[in-house]
Amino acid sequence: MELKAFGRREFLALAVAAERVRPLLISVNVMLDRGSHAAKGLSEAEIFKFKRYQEIARREFAASRIVFDLRYTDGAYLRMQGYSDIPDKFLARGTINLFVTDSLGYDIDRDRTGGCSMGPHPRVGKLPADPFYKTFLGLQQAHETTLAHEYAHHFTLDTRRNPTAAKNLWADLRNDYWLWRQRHGVAIPEFRACGGLEWAQFGSAGGAGTGRSG
């Protein structure tokens, strides 16, 4: 194609294509529950299970050019004050705060799925305002696909909304379908909707991001 024939439409098409292949780096603050098992913390087997679930998520989201940068915060625990709460000193802005424990309380995981994700929200009744993005993982109830499913809620911006129960169900079904396709090697652009948020930054088109897992 001659340069003079290379119009605005073709230029924009190439720009969009380049944007899609840029790696999307997800920052995650991992907190392994120090208060579990009577303050003994998670066992080696439980930590291994979490790392296996994270590796599964890493492999699957790589199909959509999404990579993870994990850091670990020591000493975190859940404070019980009528509801389960992570003390703010363990939480970080600019990350997805991932709290990993043996089993979640019913106030967080009433359906016993082993996972729950939430985004920033204003004060709701007795619950104070919360500026953090959080995911909770309960290893006893979680399955191999649970962590990827919870990440998907953040990536598709579900956790920035306040949907009804019916819309939550629809989001679960939609995300699970996209995860199934991604598991078979299909890139899912909808998982990159979070690009540009404080914890989801684009890398250079030629790079693959750090993919660091702590």
Secondary structure, DSSP 4 states (H G I P E B T S, - for coil): --GGG--HHHHHHHHHHHHHHS-EEEEEEEEE-TTHHHHT---HHHHHHHHHHHHHHHHHHHTTTEEEEEEE-TT---EESSSEE--GGG--TTSEEEEEESS--TTT-TT--SEEEE--B--BTTBPPB--EEEEEETTT--TTHHHHHHHHHHTTGGGS---HHHHHHHHHHHHHHHHHHHTT---GGGGTTTTSTTEEE--TT--------
